[in-house]
Amino acid sequence: MKKLYILAAVILMNSCSQKNPGEENRYKNGEFLNQVVALSDFNSEYDDYNMNLPSNKSGQTHLMFSSKRQKKEFLNLVYFPASFTYNQHLELEKSVGSNMINYDYFNRYSIANSLADRANGNFNVFGPKVLSFQYDLISDTNTTDMMLFYADDSEGDMQIKYVVNNNKGMTGPFKFDLLNSTKDDGYPSFSRFGDKIYFSSNRDGNFDIYELSIPRTENEIVTVENLVNPKKYELRKVEELSSTSDDKCPYFQDNMMVFVSDRPGGKGGQDIYYARLENGKWSEPVNAGDRINTSSNEYRPIVPSTNNFSYRLVLFSSDRPGGKGGYDLYMSGLTEKW
């Protein structure tokens, strides 16, 4: 009988020491992420910024970003399979070995690693944006076409370029001439209908946000050709979001734009702002506040289409104190309603 009491006590102690299943699943079930969480698995002592995160499914995803960890002198793109984990708070970690799940979705994006290799060189590579025509655009649902957009300074100023993978194989890099000027151009971002492309440029002096509009017929399928070489288009500066300061790194997703600006009234350095597109009109840009912004620089925010979250998750870079060195990668909740 004494042995039974001891055994019962051990079981009780073990059960008390384990995580409360309800507590562990709070973030998985959509509780808003108030904390700013460092992506420690991916950060290094070198500059790490300019992330790309594709639409996720079942917690499996990929992270691509610019880093100096390989060439030290230059920012080049690095690529890691990744997965969301739900412990004391939401985290994003590297997927390696047995942690990698072979979903078709997951495998489809793996070609992005080869696209990044094509973009890299002895120069700086900025702002990767991977477009899967199957998942990220209103296109042929059976297509495997994929493109990587980015900017590099191989010719001095920043030029927007792209690499293509389709049934013709992998081709590029090509210059995205519609968006480029004789100044610095970068950070292209796309609407799901492929009818709007946003980017930043200092062609008029300071950095501003620009919009390329491509007229599309109803139910038109977006292809590589009609995305980069449309027959008709209109280019304009988005005055509603731009200011007399530097406004750059626009990222558009589901009628929300996030970008960075050093305009007056911020917390210091570059701050993250967001605005909504409602009935064809942009709302006044809102500073993300001191929960996210600091007196240091926050840079290149993205709000990926995270299907298993009920709120908008924002990932960004910052050179705030407490990181591993230079710019590091972070994430937090941006707005509570998707």
C-alpha positions as CSV (number, residue, x, y, z in Angstrom):
1,M,0.0,0.0,0.0
2,K,2.9,2.4,0.8
3,K,4.3,1.8,-2.6
4,L,1.0,2.8,-4.2
5,Y,0.9,6.1,-2.2
6,I,4.5,6.9,-3.4
7,L,3.6,6.0,-7.0
8,A,0.5,8.3,-6.9
9,A,2.6,11.1,-5.4
10,V,5.1,10.8,-8.2
11,I,2.4,10.9,-10.9
12,L,0.8,13.9,-9.3
13,M,4.1,15.8,-9.1
14,N,4.9,15.0,-12.8
15,S,1.4,16.2,-13.9
16,C,1.8,19.5,-12.0
17,S,5.2,20.1,-13.5
18,Q,4.0,19.7,-17.1
19,K,2.7,22.7,-19.1
20,N,-1.0,23.3,-18.9
21,P,-2.3,22.2,-22.3
22,G,-4.7,25.1,-22.4
23,E,-1.8,27.5,-21.7
24,E,0.3,25.9,-24.4
25,N,-2.3,26.3,-27.1
26,R,-3.4,29.8,-26.3
27,Y,-1.3,31.3,-29.1
28,K,-2.0,28.4,-31.5
29,N,-5.7,29.3,-31.1
30,G,-5.2,32.9,-32.0
31,E,-4.4,34.8,-28.8
32,F,-2.9,38.2,-29.8
33,L,0.9,38.3,-29.5
34,N,1.6,41.4,-27.3
35,Q,5.3,40.7,-26.8
36,V,8.0,41.5,-29.3
37,V,9.7,38.1,-29.9
38,A,13.2,37.9,-31.2
39,L,13.7,35.2,-33.9
40,S,16.7,33.9,-32.1
41,D,17.1,30.8,-34.2
42,F,17.7,32.9,-37.3
43,N,19.6,36.0,-35.9
44,S,23.4,36.3,-36.0
45,E,26.1,38.7,-34.9
46,Y,25.8,40.2,-38.4
47,D,23.0,42.4,-40.0
48,D,19.9,40.3,-40.6
49,Y,16.9,42.0,-42.2
50,N,14.5,42.3,-45.1
51,M,12.5,39.1,-44.5
52,N,10.1,37.2,-46.7
53,L,7.6,34.7,-45.2
54,P,5.2,32.9,-47.5
55,S,1.6,32.2,-46.6
56,N,1.8,29.5,-44.0
57,K,-0.1,26.3,-43.5
58,S,-0.1,24.0,-40.5
59,G,2.8,26.0,-39.0
60,Q,5.2,25.0,-41.7
61,T,6.8,27.8,-43.7
62,H,10.1,29.3,-45.0
63,L,12.1,32.3,-44.0
64,M,14.3,34.2,-46.5
65,F,16.2,37.4,-45.6
66,S,19.3,39.5,-46.3
67,S,22.3,38.8,-44.1
68,K,26.0,39.5,-43.9
69,R,26.7,36.2,-42.2
70,Q,28.1,34.6,-45.4
71,K,30.0,37.3,-47.3
72,K,30.5,39.6,-44.3
73,E,31.0,42.6,-46.6
74,F,27.8,42.2,-48.5
75,L,24.1,41.5,-47.7
76,N,23.1,38.3,-49.5
77,L,19.9,36.2,-49.3
78,V,19.8,33.3,-46.9
79,Y,17.0,30.7,-46.7
80,F,15.7,28.4,-44.0
81,P,12.8,26.0,-43.7
82,A,10.9,27.2,-40.6
83,S,7.9,26.3,-38.4
84,F,5.8,28.2,-35.9
85,T,5.8,26.8,-32.3
86,Y,3.4,27.5,-29.5
87,N,5.0,27.4,-26.1
88,Q,5.2,30.2,-23.5
89,H,4.6,32.5,-26.5
90,L,4.6,32.2,-30.3
91,E,8.0,31.5,-31.8
92,L,9.4,30.9,-35.2
93,E,12.1,28.3,-35.3
94,K,14.3,26.5,-37.9
95,S,12.9,23.2,-39.2
96,V,15.7,20.6,-39.5
97,G,15.8,16.8,-39.8
98,S,12.8,15.1,-38.4
99,N,11.0,18.4,-37.7
100,M,10.6,19.0,-41.5
101,I,7.2,18.0,-42.7
102,N,6.9,17.1,-46.4
103,Y,3.6,18.8,-47.3
104,D,3.2,19.5,-51.0
105,Y,2.8,23.2,-50.0
106,F,6.0,23.0,-48.0
107,N,8.0,21.4,-50.9
108,R,6.7,23.8,-53.5
109,Y,8.4,26.7,-51.8
110,S,11.7,24.9,-51.4
111,I,12.7,26.0,-55.0
112,A,13.0,29.5,-53.5
113,N,16.4,28.5,-52.1
114,S,17.7,28.1,-55.7
115,L,16.1,31.4,-56.7
116,A,18.0,33.1,-53.9
117,D,21.3,31.6,-55.1
118,R,20.7,33.1,-58.5
119,A,20.2,36.6,-57.0
120,N,23.3,36.6,-54.8
121,G,26.7,37.9,-55.6
122,N,29.5,40.3,-54.5
123,F,27.0,43.1,-53.9
124,N,24.1,43.8,-51.6
125,V,20.8,42.1,-52.1
126,F,17.7,43.7,-50.5
127,G,14.0,43.0,-49.8
128,P,13.2,39.5,-51.1
129,K,9.6,38.9,-52.2
130,V,8.8,35.3,-53.3
131,L,5.6,35.0,-55.4
132,S,4.0,31.6,-55.8
133,F,1.5,31.8,-58.6
134,Q,-0.4,29.0,-57.0
135,Y,-0.7,30.4,-53.5
136,D,0.0,34.1,-53.6
137,L,-1.9,35.3,-56.7
138,I,-5.3,34.8,-58.3
139,S,-3.9,32.5,-61.0
140,D,-4.0,29.0,-62.3
141,T,-4.4,26.8,-59.2
142,N,-2.3,24.0,-60.8
143,T,0.6,26.2,-61.8
144,T,4.0,25.7,-60.2
145,D,5.4,29.0,-61.5
146,M,7.3,31.0,-58.9
147,M,9.2,34.3,-59.0
148,L,11.7,36.0,-56.6
149,F,11.7,39.8,-56.7
150,Y,14.5,41.8,-55.0
151,A,16.8,44.7,-55.5
152,D,20.6,44.8,-55.6
153,D,23.3,47.5,-55.9
154,S,25.5,45.7,-58.4
155,E,25.4,48.7,-60.7
156,G,25.7,51.3,-57.9
157,D,22.1,52.3,-57.4
158,M,19.4,49.9,-56.2
159,Q,17.7,48.2,-59.1
160,I,14.6,45.9,-58.8
161,K,15.2,42.5,-60.4
162,Y,13.5,39.1,-60.6
163,V,14.2,35.4,-61.2
164,V,11.7,33.0,-62.7
165,N,11.1,29.3,-62.2
166,N,8.4,27.8,-64.5
167,N,8.1,25.0,-67.2
168,K,11.0,26.6,-69.1
169,G,13.3,26.0,-66.1
170,M,15.0,28.7,-64.0
171,T,15.8,31.9,-65.8
172,G,17.1,35.4,-64.8
173,P,18.0,37.6,-63.2
174,F,16.1,40.2,-65.2
175,K,15.7,43.9,-64.5
176,F,12.1,45.0,-63.7
177,D,12.4,48.0,-66.0
178,L,8.8,49.3,-65.4
179,L,9.8,50.0,-61.8
180,N,13.4,51.2,-62.1
181,S,14.8,54.6,-62.4
182,T,18.3,56.2,-62.3
183,K,17.9,56.4,-58.5
184,D,17.4,53.7,-55.8
185,D,14.3,51.5,-56.3
186,G,13.4,48.5,-54.1
187,Y,11.0,46.5,-52.0
188,P,8.3,45.5,-54.5
189,S,5.0,44.1,-53.0
190,F,2.0,42.8,-54.9
191,S,-1.8,42.6,-54.6
192,R,-3.4,39.1,-54.9
193,F,-5.0,40.1,-58.2
194,G,-1.7,41.2,-59.6
195,D,-3.2,44.6,-60.4
196,K,-1.1,46.6,-57.9
197,I,2.6,46.7,-57.4
198,Y,4.0,48.9,-54.6
199,F,7.6,49.8,-54.1
200,S,9.8,52.6,-52.8
201,S,12.1,55.0,-54.6
202,N,14.1,58.1,-54.0
203,R,13.7,59.3,-57.6
204,D,12.2,62.6,-56.4
205,G,14.8,63.2,-53.7
206,N,13.7,61.4,-50.5
207,F,12.2,57.9,-50.5
208,D,8.5,57.7,-51.3
209,I,6.0,54.9,-51.9
210,Y,4.9,54.3,-55.5
211,E,2.1,52.3,-57.1
212,L,2.0,50.6,-60.4
213,S,-1.6,49.9,-61.5
214,I,-2.3,47.2,-64.1
215,P,-5.8,47.0,-65.5
216,R,-7.2,43.5,-65.3
217,T,-10.4,42.1,-66.8
218,E,-12.7,40.1,-64.5
219,N,-11.4,36.6,-63.7
220,E,-8.1,37.3,-65.6
221,I,-5.4,34.8,-64.8
222,V,-2.1,36.4,-63.7
223,T,0.9,35.1,-65.6
224,V,4.6,35.9,-65.4
225,E,4.4,37.7,-68.7
226,N,1.4,40.0,-67.9
227,L,2.8,40.8,-64.5
228,V,6.2,42.1,-65.6
229,N,5.3,43.2,-69.1
230,P,1.7,44.4,-69.0
231,K,0.3,46.1,-72.1
232,K,-1.2,48.9,-70.1
233,Y,-0.2,50.4,-66.7
234,E,-0.2,53.6,-64.7
235,L,2.6,54.7,-62.3
236,R,2.0,57.2,-59.5
237,K,3.5,58.3,-56.2
238,V,1.1,57.3,-53.4
239,E,0.8,60.8,-51.9
240,E,-1.6,59.6,-49.2
241,L,1.2,57.5,-47.6
242,S,4.3,59.5,-48.5
243,S,5.7,62.5,-46.6
244,T,8.6,64.9,-46.8
245,S,10.6,62.4,-44.9
246,D,11.8,59.0,-46.1
247,D,9.0,56.5,-46.5
248,K,10.2,53.1,-47.7
249,C,9.8,49.3,-47.5
250,P,6.1,49.0,-48.4
251,Y,4.5,45.6,-47.9
252,F,0.9,45.1,-49.0
253,Q,-1.3,42.2,-47.9
254,D,-5.1,41.9,-47.8
255,N,-5.8,45.7,-48.0
256,M,-3.3,46.7,-45.4
257,M,0.0,48.4,-46.1
258,V,2.9,48.5,-43.6
259,F,6.0,50.6,-44.2
260,V,8.8,52.5,-42.4
261,S,9.2,56.2,-42.1
262,D,11.4,58.7,-40.1
263,R,8.7,61.4,-40.3
264,P,8.2,63.7,-37.4
265,G,6.1,62.4,-34.4
266,G,7.8,58.9,-34.4
267,K,9.6,57.2,-31.6
268,G,13.0,57.8,-33.1
269,G,14.9,56.6,-36.2
270,Q,12.8,54.6,-38.7
271,D,9.4,53.6,-37.3
272,I,6.8,51.1,-38.5
273,Y,3.5,52.6,-39.8
274,Y,0.4,50.9,-41.2
275,A,-2.6,52.1,-43.2
276,R,-5.7,50.4,-44.6
277,L,-7.2,50.5,-48.1
278,E,-10.9,50.9,-47.8
279,N,-13.3,51.5,-50.7
280,G,-10.3,52.5,-52.8
281,K,-9.0,55.1,-50.4
282,W,-6.0,54.9,-48.0
283,S,-6.6,55.7,-44.3
284,E,-4.2,58.0,-42.5
285,P,-1.0,56.1,-41.6
286,V,-0.8,55.0,-38.0
287,N,2.4,54.6,-36.0
288,A,2.6,51.1,-34.6
289,G,3.4,52.6,-31.2
290,D,6.0,52.1,-28.5
291,R,5.0,48.4,-28.0
292,I,6.8,47.8,-31.3
293,N,8.8,50.9,-32.2
294,T,11.8,52.1,-30.3
295,S,14.3,55.0,-30.4
296,S,16.4,52.7,-32.6
297,N,15.5,51.8,-36.2
298,E,12.7,49.4,-37.1
299,Y,13.0,48.2,-40.7
300,R,11.2,46.3,-43.5
301,P,8.0,45.1,-41.8
302,I,5.9,42.4,-43.4
303,V,2.4,41.1,-42.7
304,P,2.2,37.7,-44.3
305,S,-1.1,35.9,-44.9
306,T,-1.0,33.6,-41.9
307,N,-4.1,31.5,-42.3
308,N,-4.1,30.0,-38.8
309,F,-4.0,33.4,-37.0
310,S,-7.0,35.5,-36.2
311,Y,-4.9,38.7,-36.1
312,R,-2.2,40.4,-38.2
313,L,1.3,39.1,-37.4
314,V,4.1,41.5,-38.2
315,L,7.7,40.5,-38.7
316,F,10.4,43.2,-38.9
317,S,14.0,44.0,-38.3
318,S,15.6,46.3,-35.7
319,D,19.0,47.4,-34.5
320,R,17.6,48.0,-30.9
321,P,19.8,47.0,-28.0
322,G,19.7,43.5,-26.7
323,G,20.0,41.7,-30.0
324,K,22.8,39.4,-31.3
325,G,24.5,42.2,-33.3
326,G,23.6,44.8,-36.0
327,Y,20.0,44.3,-37.2
328,D,18.0,41.4,-35.9
329,L,14.7,39.8,-36.8
330,Y,11.6,40.2,-34.6
331,M,7.9,39.5,-34.7
332,S,4.8,40.7,-32.8
333,G,1.0,41.2,-33.2
334,L,0.2,44.3,-35.2
335,T,-3.5,44.6,-35.1
336,E,-6.0,42.4,-33.2
337,K,-8.5,42.0,-36.0
338,W,-7.6,40.3,-39.3
